[in-house]
Amino acid sequence: MPKKPDEHRHPDKLEPFGDLLKSVHQFFQERPVKGVLQSIDDFFKQPFPHASFPVDIRDAGDNQIITAALPGVKKEQISLNILGNSLTISLQNQDILTEEDDQKKTFRRFGSYQSASRMVTLPHPIDEKKVKASYRDGLLEITIPKIQGKKIDLVD
């Protein structure tokens, strides 16, 4: 079986851009680039929900109970807003990280901001004065009393 022309070449000559690729690889493995790339990776590994989070709505007789599983979220990161018959659950997380190196006399500060929200629309108006909310062990529970409208009798 005849040998292919590539088999006679020296392995370094198979890759004409070998030195360039080695330099690029080395560049991404050294600081500060490696630190920035690691920070980006860490940002996306955080437990904070990114795009959305699960919400469950349950009818409990006189109340609607809304629950949201929010593991890793702190109570201070949650806000609730009521408008008409809609409830919006918003999550916000802002981190500012600072790195200092006295020997190299470098200072670096970078931050991240994450947010997510869900809107729940109910078939009745919400009386914000009667809404109760609690947050324990990563579970948000909101109890909304149902408001009954006035019944109108039809006249012949």
ABEGO torsion letter per residue (X at the ends): XBBBAAAABBAAAABAAAAAAAAAAAAAABOAAAAAAAAAAAAAABABBAABBBBBBBBBEABBBBBBBBBGBBAAABBBBBBEABBBBBBBBBBBBBBBBAAAGBBBBBBBBBBBBBBBBBABBBBAAABBBBBBGGBBBBBBBBBBBBBBBBBX
